[in-house]
Amino acid sequence: MRGNTSYDVHPRAKPFDLVGGDVNCLLIHGLTSSPSEMRLLGEYLNGHGFAVHVPLLPGHGTRPEHLNDTSWPEWYQAAEDAARGLLEPGIPLVVIGLSMGGLLSLQLAARMEGLAGAVCINPPLVLRDWKSKWARLIKVFRHYIPKFIGDEDRLMEARGRFAYDRIPLKAFLSLQSLVKDTVKRLENIRVPILAVQGEKDEMVDPRSYRILERGVPPGMLHRLVLRNSPHVATMGDELEQLGAEIVKFIETISAEA
């Protein structure tokens, strides 16, 4: 079985739209998660007059087994289809992605015409966890790795986030392929990029930003450092700062468009 079916999508994981004004924002969630982790940011942006669209990527929002039946080209195609559906004459389109969604936002910026800009929040170009280097070998013995569920995860769940409690290894290996492909495409980016880095990100190594610096063409890359934000910065204590900086970025590129 591939993708999602309407009857088994978790109620917290459903896609959503927030009607707005003169800018379209496409928000893309991370691997194993769902649109729920983008809701607070989406509501912030919508409160500043932007239309918000948050799709559910294939294999997500149901059961981990479904995610192992998908791969990154399907996640990308779903994101591109959503982006193309938001293209309107005279209406800037900005793509905003978290984690794996950040990689997809970079992919769209490199491959798709018509975007005004993109925001990548903690894109996992380099991971901190040593186990990621052994994923291909581990996959021979098991199909999933349990996640460590800490206080931060329980707090986000209490605030409405839905995410799998296991990492499907086949999907994780596809994520690694997405990373490699994304790095190769950075030189093709022709729109402004806001790269957000949470200094308390427990998953992504800060070297990820240096890869962006080397790959994205000069003048296209802008940086935002959040001193106290974890990996899921869209649900962290600095959400308002994140939202305000994204609004400023959008207003700037919209004025230049």
Backbone as CSV, one residue per row, in Angstrom:
resi,resn,N_x,N_y,N_z,CA_x,CA_y,CA_z,C_x,C_y,C_z
1,MET,0.842,-1.194,0.000,0.000,0.000,0.000,0.880,1.248,0.000
2,ARG,0.601,2.215,-0.857,1.439,3.392,-0.984,0.637,4.633,-0.620
3,GLY,1.378,5.607,-0.066,0.752,6.882,0.212,-0.220,6.823,1.377
4,ASN,-1.196,7.746,1.383,-2.160,7.852,2.459,-3.553,7.542,1.940
5,THR,-4.415,7.080,2.797,-5.820,6.911,2.458,-6.621,7.744,3.434
6,SER,-7.749,8.282,2.987,-8.493,9.230,3.798,-8.992,8.611,5.090
7,TYR,-9.262,7.306,5.094,-9.860,6.712,6.275,-8.864,6.390,7.370
8,ASP,-7.563,6.360,7.076,-6.633,6.023,8.145,-5.655,7.142,8.483
9,VAL,-5.895,8.328,7.996,-5.089,9.478,8.409,-5.525,9.893,9.815
10,HIS,-4.549,10.044,10.701,-4.856,10.425,12.072,-5.505,11.810,12.087
11,PRO,-6.512,12.023,12.952,-7.201,13.328,12.976,-6.265,14.513,13.170
12,ARG,-5.163,14.329,13.908,-4.233,15.429,14.131,-3.304,15.675,12.940
13,ALA,-3.278,14.741,12.013,-2.291,14.797,10.936,-2.846,15.338,9.624
14,LYS,-4.078,15.751,9.605,-4.700,16.139,8.346,-4.134,17.445,7.787
15,PRO,-4.095,17.552,6.466,-3.656,18.805,5.830,-4.647,19.921,6.140
16,PHE,-4.185,21.160,6.003,-5.104,22.277,6.258,-4.714,23.486,5.424
17,ASP,-5.677,24.361,5.239,-5.499,25.619,4.513,-6.041,26.755,5.368
18,LEU,-5.353,27.890,5.303,-5.808,29.103,5.974,-5.846,30.215,4.933
19,VAL,-7.019,30.723,4.668,-7.204,31.720,3.608,-6.574,33.038,4.033
20,GLY,-5.836,33.657,3.085,-5.161,34.909,3.409,-5.270,35.926,2.308
21,GLY,-4.238,36.783,2.209,-4.298,37.908,1.292,-3.426,37.786,0.071
22,ASP,-2.332,38.571,0.024,-1.616,38.772,-1.225,-0.325,37.968,-1.343
23,VAL,-0.126,36.951,-0.498,1.027,36.054,-0.591,0.550,34.635,-0.295
24,ASN,1.008,33.673,-1.089,0.728,32.263,-0.825,1.939,31.614,-0.169
25,CYS,1.714,30.925,0.942,2.781,30.222,1.649,2.492,28.724,1.656
26,LEU,3.447,27.952,1.161,3.360,26.498,1.221,4.265,26.020,2.339
27,LEU,3.713,25.368,3.345,4.469,24.871,4.483,4.603,23.355,4.375
28,ILE,5.826,22.845,4.561,6.103,21.417,4.367,6.706,20.838,5.643
29,HIS,6.083,19.786,6.146,6.503,19.167,7.406,7.700,18.238,7.207
30,GLY,8.200,17.690,8.322,9.384,16.848,8.301,9.085,15.361,8.217
31,LEU,10.144,14.579,8.097,10.039,13.123,7.999,9.452,12.546,9.277
32,THR,8.510,11.624,9.128,7.759,10.914,10.185,6.725,11.794,10.861
33,SER,6.623,13.067,10.483,5.705,13.971,11.167,4.482,14.263,10.306
34,SER,3.906,15.447,10.471,2.646,15.776,9.802,2.438,17.283,9.797
35,PRO,1.393,17.777,9.101,1.128,19.213,9.087,0.939,19.826,10.473
36,SER,0.653,19.005,11.472,0.406,19.516,12.821,1.593,20.314,13.358
37,GLU,2.823,19.949,12.984,3.982,20.670,13.504,4.185,22.024,12.820
38,MET,3.390,22.282,11.774,3.465,23.564,11.070,2.266,24.465,11.383
39,ARG,1.340,23.978,12.197,0.109,24.736,12.422,0.361,26.066,13.125
40,LEU,1.149,26.074,14.188,1.363,27.315,14.931,2.032,28.376,14.063
41,LEU,3.028,27.955,13.282,3.673,28.897,12.363,2.685,29.335,11.290
42,GLY,1.901,28.400,10.779,0.906,28.735,9.769,-0.101,29.757,10.275
43,GLU,-0.541,29.592,11.520,-1.491,30.536,12.097,-0.853,31.910,12.288
44,TYR,0.425,31.913,12.647,1.136,33.193,12.790,1.196,33.913,11.444
45,LEU,1.595,33.208,10.406,1.699,33.820,9.077,0.338,34.263,8.569
46,ASN,-0.673,33.455,8.814,-2.017,33.811,8.390,-2.503,35.052,9.127
47,GLY,-2.106,35.189,10.393,-2.472,36.373,11.158,-1.842,37.646,10.621
48,HIS,-0.793,37.486,9.798,-0.147,38.637,9.163,-0.573,38.798,7.703
49,GLY,-1.665,38.133,7.348,-2.282,38.385,6.049,-1.849,37.486,4.914
50,PHE,-1.203,36.356,5.229,-0.752,35.448,4.176,-1.653,34.215,4.106
51,ALA,-1.889,33.737,2.897,-2.588,32.466,2.721,-1.633,31.320,3.008
52,VAL,-2.115,30.296,3.678,-1.268,29.180,4.108,-1.869,27.859,3.626
53,HIS,-1.011,27.036,3.023,-1.421,25.706,2.563,-0.423,24.698,3.109
54,VAL,-0.917,23.669,3.807,-0.039,22.686,4.445,-0.493,21.276,4.067
55,PRO,0.161,20.646,3.081,-0.235,19.300,2.652,0.344,18.219,3.560
56,LEU,-0.232,17.047,3.456,0.291,15.848,4.122,1.059,15.045,3.081
57,LEU,2.340,14.809,3.322,3.174,14.105,2.351,2.875,12.611,2.338
58,PRO,3.089,11.944,1.199,2.839,10.506,1.101,3.553,9.710,2.189
59,GLY,2.846,8.733,2.746,3.411,7.851,3.756,3.326,8.390,5.163
60,HIS,2.865,9.602,5.327,2.821,10.247,6.634,1.396,10.317,7.179
61,GLY,1.304,10.489,8.494,0.011,10.706,9.133,-0.822,9.466,9.322
62,THR,-0.276,8.316,9.009,-1.039,7.068,9.128,-0.302,6.105,10.052
63,ARG,0.529,5.243,9.446,1.323,4.289,10.220,2.728,4.220,9.624
64,PRO,3.729,3.920,10.436,5.112,3.893,9.939,5.304,2.945,8.760
65,GLU,4.529,1.875,8.718,4.650,0.929,7.610,4.406,1.611,6.269
66,HIS,3.480,2.572,6.234,3.176,3.277,4.983,4.358,4.126,4.529
67,LEU,5.065,4.702,5.486,6.198,5.546,5.125,7.314,4.735,4.485
68,ASN,7.492,3.516,4.941,8.502,2.641,4.338,8.128,2.223,2.924
69,ASP,6.878,2.456,2.527,6.438,2.139,1.172,6.581,3.318,0.219
70,THR,7.165,4.412,0.709,7.346,5.589,-0.139,8.819,5.972,-0.180
71,SER,9.141,6.954,-1.002,10.527,7.405,-1.128,10.538,8.893,-1.460
72,TRP,11.732,9.466,-1.443,11.806,10.919,-1.554,11.272,11.485,-2.868
73,PRO,11.393,10.818,-4.024,10.787,11.413,-5.222,9.275,11.605,-5.087
74,GLU,8.610,10.711,-4.343,7.174,10.874,-4.122,6.886,12.044,-3.193
75,TRP,7.714,12.219,-2.160,7.530,13.362,-1.260,7.749,14.657,-2.032
76,TYR,8.794,14.666,-2.874,9.057,15.864,-3.660,7.915,16.157,-4.626
77,GLN,7.425,15.130,-5.310,6.373,15.350,-6.302,5.111,15.900,-5.651
78,ALA,4.798,15.404,-4.455,3.630,15.923,-3.738,3.827,17.401,-3.399
79,ALA,5.050,17.758,-3.000,5.338,19.163,-2.684,5.262,20.028,-3.934
80,GLU,5.803,19.523,-5.041,5.749,20.298,-6.279,4.317,20.463,-6.769
81,ASP,3.537,19.393,-6.689,2.129,19.484,-7.110,1.391,20.541,-6.279
82,ALA,1.662,20.549,-4.974,1.017,21.536,-4.109,1.468,22.943,-4.478
83,ALA,2.768,23.105,-4.757,3.291,24.419,-5.116,2.687,24.915,-6.432
84,ARG,2.611,24.047,-7.412,2.059,24.454,-8.709,0.594,24.838,-8.570
85,GLY,-0.109,24.189,-7.656,-1.501,24.533,-7.436,-1.699,25.894,-6.790
86,LEU,-0.616,26.452,-6.243,-0.693,27.754,-5.582,-0.154,28.891,-6.445
87,LEU,0.371,28.570,-7.620,0.884,29.620,-8.508,-0.268,30.451,-9.066
88,GLU,-0.209,31.748,-8.822,-1.225,32.672,-9.325,-0.522,33.920,-9.849
89,PRO,-0.959,34.452,-10.973,-0.337,35.680,-11.493,-0.409,36.811,-10.472
90,GLY,0.738,37.438,-10.220,0.765,38.579,-9.323,0.746,38.249,-7.843
91,ILE,0.715,36.948,-7.494,0.694,36.527,-6.089,1.993,35.790,-5.785
92,PRO,2.888,36.371,-4.982,4.152,35.674,-4.664,3.890,34.355,-3.948
93,LEU,4.696,33.355,-4.262,4.623,32.052,-3.608,5.928,31.794,-2.877
94,VAL,5.830,31.538,-1.585,6.991,31.259,-0.757,6.827,29.872,-0.145
95,VAL,7.876,29.057,-0.243,7.855,27.705,0.304,8.649,27.690,1.609
96,ILE,8.061,27.090,2.641,8.674,27.072,3.975,8.670,25.638,4.483
97,GLY,9.858,25.071,4.697,9.934,23.674,5.105,10.745,23.474,6.365
98,LEU,10.332,22.499,7.163,11.038,22.127,8.387,11.724,20.788,8.194
99,SER,12.993,20.708,8.553,13.751,19.450,8.513,13.729,18.870,7.097
100,MET,13.187,17.666,6.913,13.095,17.124,5.563,12.290,18.053,4.660
101,GLY,11.283,18.717,5.223,10.537,19.712,4.457,11.426,20.860,4.010
102,GLY,12.467,21.161,4.810,13.432,22.175,4.405,14.233,21.747,3.199
103,LEU,14.578,20.458,3.138,15.260,19.933,1.948,14.358,20.058,0.724
104,LEU,13.080,19.758,0.901,12.145,19.856,-0.222,11.966,21.306,-0.661
105,SER,12.011,22.234,0.291,11.910,23.648,-0.100,13.122,24.062,-0.926
106,LEU,14.308,23.547,-0.581,15.506,23.826,-1.382,15.403,23.180,-2.761
107,GLN,14.867,21.972,-2.811,14.650,21.305,-4.098,13.735,22.131,-4.997
108,LEU,12.639,22.616,-4.420,11.703,23.423,-5.208,12.366,24.709,-5.684
109,ALA,13.169,25.319,-4.822,13.864,26.554,-5.206,14.843,26.316,-6.343
110,ALA,15.391,25.105,-6.425,16.364,24.784,-7.462,15.722,24.289,-8.757
111,ARG,14.506,23.768,-8.676,13.928,23.064,-9.818,12.691,23.712,-10.428
112,MET,12.032,24.573,-9.677,10.714,25.047,-10.111,10.719,26.532,-10.405
113,GLU,10.131,26.903,-11.518,9.963,28.313,-11.867,8.752,28.887,-11.134
114,GLY,8.831,30.158,-10.802,7.662,30.833,-10.266,7.681,31.106,-8.782
115,LEU,8.663,30.572,-8.048,8.747,30.842,-6.622,9.335,32.237,-6.385
116,ALA,8.876,32.874,-5.299,9.465,34.157,-4.906,10.637,33.943,-3.957
117,GLY,10.603,32.857,-3.204,11.666,32.565,-2.252,11.345,31.305,-1.474
118,ALA,12.285,30.896,-0.633,12.097,29.680,0.154,12.752,29.841,1.518
119,VAL,12.183,29.147,2.499,12.710,29.120,3.857,12.977,27.671,4.228
120,CYS,14.195,27.385,4.669,14.505,26.035,5.138,14.869,26.114,6.619
121,ILE,14.121,25.403,7.443,14.298,25.433,8.890,14.971,24.133,9.321
122,ASN,16.183,24.236,9.819,16.954,23.077,10.280,16.985,21.932,9.250
123,PRO,17.399,22.220,8.017,17.486,21.142,7.018,18.598,20.164,7.394
124,PRO,18.331,18.865,7.386,19.303,17.875,7.876,20.350,17.476,6.839
125,LEU,21.186,18.420,6.442,22.251,18.101,5.490,23.353,17.284,6.159
126,VAL,23.576,17.528,7.452,24.491,16.717,8.258,23.794,16.434,9.579
127,LEU,23.740,15.172,9.969,23.074,14.790,11.213,24.090,14.600,12.333
128,ARG,23.661,14.878,13.550,24.523,14.687,14.713,24.645,13.213,15.092
129,ASP,23.556,12.459,14.966,23.476,11.102,15.498,24.384,10.154,14.722
130,TRP,25.303,9.526,15.411,26.229,8.590,14.764,25.509,7.409,14.133
131,LYS,24.323,7.065,14.665,23.598,5.884,14.146,23.177,6.080,12.705
132,SER,23.061,7.351,12.271,22.648,7.598,10.892,23.647,7.031,9.894
133,LYS,24.922,6.950,10.294,25.953,6.415,9.394,25.826,4.903,9.227
134,TRP,25.114,4.257,10.158,24.997,2.805,10.144,23.606,2.331,9.710
135,ALA,22.791,3.251,9.214,21.402,2.904,8.897,21.297,1.788,7.871
136,ARG,22.156,1.804,6.856,22.065,0.784,5.807,22.369,-0.609,6.368
137,LEU,23.336,-0.677,7.278,23.651,-1.961,7.889,22.555,-2.403,8.851
138,ILE,22.054,-1.467,9.655,20.994,-1.798,10.619,19.762,-2.311,9.902
139,LYS,19.481,-1.769,8.696,18.293,-2.150,7.948,18.281,-3.643,7.625
140,VAL,19.446,-4.269,7.565,19.518,-5.705,7.289,18.848,-6.493,8.416
141,PHE,18.895,-5.958,9.635,18.409,-6.685,10.802,17.049,-6.212,11.294
142,ARG,16.692,-4.970,11.005,15.415,-4.457,11.496,14.906,-3.370,10.550
143,HIS,13.588,-3.165,10.580,12.963,-2.204,9.667,12.725,-0.842,10.304
144,TYR,12.796,-0.752,11.625,12.487,0.491,12.321,13.460,0.694,13.482
145,ILE,13.664,1.958,13.847,14.405,2.310,15.054,13.476,3.131,15.941
146,PRO,13.265,2.716,17.195,12.416,3.513,18.086,13.032,4.892,18.319
147,LYS,12.210,5.912,18.394,12.683,7.246,18.718,12.852,7.385,20.232
148,PHE,13.774,8.245,20.626,13.840,8.644,22.030,12.776,9.707,22.260
149,ILE,11.842,9.433,23.144,10.756,10.363,23.433,11.070,11.098,24.733
150,GLY,11.424,12.371,24.608,11.778,13.171,25.768,10.680,14.144,26.152
151,ASP,10.986,15.002,27.122,10.003,15.976,27.599,9.559,16.912,26.482
152,GLU,10.493,17.295,25.609,10.160,18.195,24.504,9.134,17.545,23.578
153,ASP,9.320,16.251,23.295,8.385,15.533,22.422,7.005,15.427,23.066
154,ARG,6.981,15.136,24.354,5.694,15.021,25.048,4.973,16.366,25.093
155,LEU,5.735,17.446,25.246,5.122,18.770,25.244,4.522,19.091,23.882
156,MET,5.258,18.763,22.806,4.736,19.025,21.464,3.501,18.176,21.184
157,GLU,3.494,16.937,21.650,2.316,16.092,21.472,1.118,16.687,22.204
158,ALA,1.357,17.207,23.405,0.279,17.840,24.163,-0.254,19.078,23.459
159,ARG,0.606,19.696,22.642,0.193,20.901,21.901,-0.376,20.557,20.526
160,GLY,-0.547,19.258,20.234,-1.248,18.863,19.018,-0.424,18.208,17.933
161,ARG,0.867,18.010,18.143,1.696,17.420,17.093,1.457,15.917,16.986
162,PHE,1.348,15.439,15.742,1.301,13.993,15.482,2.550,13.600,14.710
163,ALA,3.273,12.618,15.234,4.439,12.083,14.544,4.580,10.617,14.924
164,TYR,5.200,9.844,14.049,5.448,8.443,14.355,6.434,8.311,15.511
165,ASP,6.282,7.232,16.271,7.213,6.983,17.384,8.384,6.100,16.969
166,ARG,8.431,5.756,15.676,9.523,4.956,15.131,10.028,5.599,13.846
167,ILE,11.297,5.365,13.538,11.873,5.831,12.277,11.957,4.654,11.316
168,PRO,11.173,4.657,10.246,11.272,3.587,9.255,12.602,3.703,8.491
169,LEU,13.400,2.652,8.537,14.767,2.757,8.017,14.832,2.885,6.501
170,LYS,13.921,2.237,5.806,13.929,2.382,4.349,13.660,3.833,3.959
171,ALA,12.722,4.457,4.644,12.429,5.866,4.383,13.600,6.741,4.794
172,PHE,14.259,6.399,5.888,15.406,7.182,6.333,16.545,7.116,5.320
173,LEU,16.766,5.955,4.744,17.786,5.833,3.710,17.413,6.663,2.485
174,SER,16.115,6.748,2.196,15.680,7.598,1.093,15.929,9.069,1.429
175,LEU,15.763,9.433,2.696,16.098,10.792,3.125,17.566,11.092,2.866
176,GLN,18.443,10.140,3.132,19.863,10.344,2.874,20.119,10.563,1.379
177,SER,19.377,9.863,0.535,19.496,10.084,-0.908,19.007,11.480,-1.283
178,LEU,17.945,11.930,-0.615,17.429,13.279,-0.850,18.480,14.321,-0.482
179,VAL,19.199,14.110,0.620,20.252,15.035,1.027,21.298,15.164,-0.079
180,LYS,21.771,14.038,-0.584,22.804,14.056,-1.620,22.320,14.778,-2.873
181,ASP,21.085,14.506,-3.265,20.549,15.138,-4.465,20.372,16.640,-4.256
182,THR,19.945,17.022,-3.059,19.732,18.434,-2.759,21.040,19.212,-2.818
183,VAL,22.101,18.658,-2.238,23.402,19.329,-2.248,23.857,19.579,-3.681
184,LYS,23.635,18.615,-4.555,24.031,18.763,-5.952,23.255,19.873,-6.663
185,ARG,22.030,20.140,-6.207,21.170,21.106,-6.896,21.281,22.527,-6.343
186,LEU,21.992,22.731,-5.252,22.039,24.055,-4.623,22.510,25.142,-5.578
187,GLU,23.436,24.798,-6.452,23.981,25.794,-7.382,22.936,26.292,-8.377
188,ASN,21.812,25.582,-8.493,20.765,25.984,-9.437,19.744,26.936,-8.827
189,ILE,19.876,27.237,-7.561,18.912,28.118,-6.896,19.055,29.541,-7.409
190,ARG,17.922,30.154,-7.752,17.928,31.517,-8.276,16.970,32.428,-7.518
191,VAL,16.482,32.000,-6.360,15.585,32.826,-5.547,16.172,32.960,-4.150
192,PRO,15.795,33.998,-3.406,16.331,34.173,-2.050,15.959,33.006,-1.128
193,ILE,16.915,32.624,-0.290,16.725,31.533,0.666,16.980,32.071,2.073
194,LEU,16.045,31.833,2.975,16.268,32.103,4.397,16.534,30.764,5.078
195,ALA,17.745,30.595,5.581,18.132,29.356,6.256,18.086,29.590,7.762
196,VAL,17.247,28.825,8.445,17.049,28.978,9.881,17.779,27.853,10.610
197,GLN,18.552,28.235,11.608,19.324,27.259,12.375,19.009,27.411,13.861
198,GLY,18.481,26.340,14.472,18.233,26.325,15.903,19.486,25.860,16.633
199,GLU,20.008,26.671,17.526,21.266,26.316,18.186,21.107,25.161,19.176
200,LYS,19.873,24.852,19.558,19.639,23.710,20.435,19.055,22.528,19.671
201,ASP,19.270,22.554,18.354,18.821,21.437,17.514,19.591,20.183,17.901
202,GLU,18.852,19.186,18.362,19.462,17.944,18.821,19.737,16.964,17.696
203,MET,19.301,17.284,16.482,19.430,16.356,15.361,20.402,16.824,14.284
204,VAL,20.360,18.112,13.952,21.098,18.618,12.793,22.398,19.279,13.232
205,ASP,23.486,18.872,12.595,24.795,19.428,12.871,24.905,20.817,12.231
206,PRO,25.525,21.805,12.934,25.676,23.158,12.375,26.439,23.196,11.055
207,ARG,27.198,22.137,10.754,27.889,22.093,9.468,26.927,22.146,8.287
208,SER,25.654,21.855,8.543,24.659,21.916,7.475,24.625,23.309,6.846
209,TYR,24.720,24.352,7.683,24.679,25.701,7.129,25.900,25.986,6.264
210,ARG,27.046,25.465,6.653,28.254,25.696,5.860,28.127,25.062,4.477
211,ILE,27.425,23.960,4.391,27.168,23.337,3.088,26.312,24.268,2.232
212,LEU,25.307,24.889,2.850,24.478,25.847,2.127,25.308,27.038,1.660
213,GLU,26.196,27.528,2.517,27.049,28.660,2.146,27.902,28.345,0.927
214,ARG,28.417,27.128,0.880,29.269,26.747,-0.251,28.464,26.500,-1.526
215,GLY,27.210,26.040,-1.372,26.461,25.601,-2.539,25.528,26.619,-3.153
216,VAL,24.873,27.425,-2.323,23.901,28.395,-2.838,24.648,29.570,-3.481
217,PRO,24.223,30.013,-4.655,24.906,31.122,-5.333,25.000,32.372,-4.457
218,PRO,26.048,33.166,-4.637,26.264,34.373,-3.830,25.068,35.319,-3.875
219,GLY,24.755,35.884,-2.714,23.686,36.864,-2.626,22.307,36.293,-2.415
220,MET,22.169,34.969,-2.529,20.864,34.338,-2.421,20.537,33.858,-1.000
221,LEU,21.570,33.673,-0.168,21.388,33.011,1.119,21.377,34.013,2.268
222,HIS,20.357,33.897,3.110,20.225,34.714,4.313,20.100,33.777,5.513
223,ARG,20.651,34.186,6.653,20.724,33.298,7.809,19.950,33.857,9.005
224,LEU,19.253,32.963,9.704,18.600,33.295,10.969,19.013,32.246,11.991
225,VAL,19.615,32.684,13.092,20.001,31.786,14.177,19.033,31.985,15.342
226,LEU,18.448,30.888,15.782,17.557,30.903,16.944,18.307,30.289,18.117
227,ARG,18.645,31.091,19.087,19.556,30.675,20.160,18.988,29.564,21.044
228,ASN,17.682,29.519,21.193,17.094,28.579,22.161,16.087,27.627,21.537
229,SER,16.215,27.372,20.247,15.225,26.541,19.561,15.728,25.128,19.295
230,PRO,14.871,24.127,19.507,15.209,22.740,19.190,14.986,22.467,17.705
231,HIS,15.053,21.193,17.339,14.895,20.829,15.934,13.542,21.283,15.391
232,VAL,12.484,20.994,16.116,11.145,21.413,15.678,10.933,22.850,16.158
233,ALA,11.632,23.758,15.499,11.600,25.164,15.909,10.225,25.788,15.730
234,THR,9.394,25.191,14.891,8.046,25.704,14.652,7.132,25.509,15.856
235,MET,7.604,24.760,16.861,6.822,24.576,18.077,7.658,24.924,19.309
236,GLY,8.734,25.667,19.106,9.631,26.023,20.194,9.281,27.356,20.831
237,ASP,10.083,27.754,21.820,9.832,28.985,22.565,10.065,30.241,21.732
238,GLU,10.811,30.110,20.630,11.102,31.276,19.802,10.229,31.330,18.552
239,LEU,9.045,30.718,18.638,8.130,30.702,17.503,7.813,32.115,17.011
240,GLU,7.576,33.029,17.934,7.213,34.389,17.521,8.370,35.060,16.791
241,GLN,9.596,34.865,17.265,10.756,35.427,16.564,10.903,34.799,15.185
242,LEU,10.731,33.488,15.120,10.792,32.787,13.833,9.750,33.343,12.876
243,GLY,8.515,33.445,13.360,7.447,33.949,12.510,7.697,35.374,12.048
244,ALA,8.175,36.227,12.968,8.420,37.627,12.622,9.516,37.761,11.566
245,GLU,10.563,36.949,11.686,11.658,37.013,10.706,11.216,36.479,9.349
246,ILE,10.363,35.475,9.344,9.852,34.960,8.072,8.940,36.001,7.423
247,VAL,8.105,36.658,8.226,7.253,37.722,7.690,8.107,38.825,7.069
248,LYS,9.173,39.223,7.760,10.073,40.262,7.243,10.719,39.809,5.928
249,PHE,11.149,38.545,5.886,11.759,37.988,4.675,10.764,38.007,3.520
250,ILE,9.535,37.591,3.798,8.509,37.545,2.748,8.190,38.947,2.249
251,GLU,8.048,39.880,3.159,7.733,41.255,2.755,8.844,41.849,1.900
252,THR,10.095,41.518,2.246,11.228,42.043,1.484,11.249,41.493,0.069
253,ILE,11.130,40.173,-0.065,11.207,39.586,-1.403,9.965,39.890,-2.229
254,SER,8.813,40.093,-1.557,7.595,40.439,-2.283,7.704,41.846,-2.856
255,ALA,8.348,42.742,-2.102,8.522,44.117,-2.583,9.470,44.172,-3.769
256,GLU,10.410,43.221,-3.798,11.407,43.192,-4.886,10.898,42.450,-6.108
257,ALA,9.840,41.660,-5.933,9.346,40.823,-7.036,8.733,41.683,-8.158
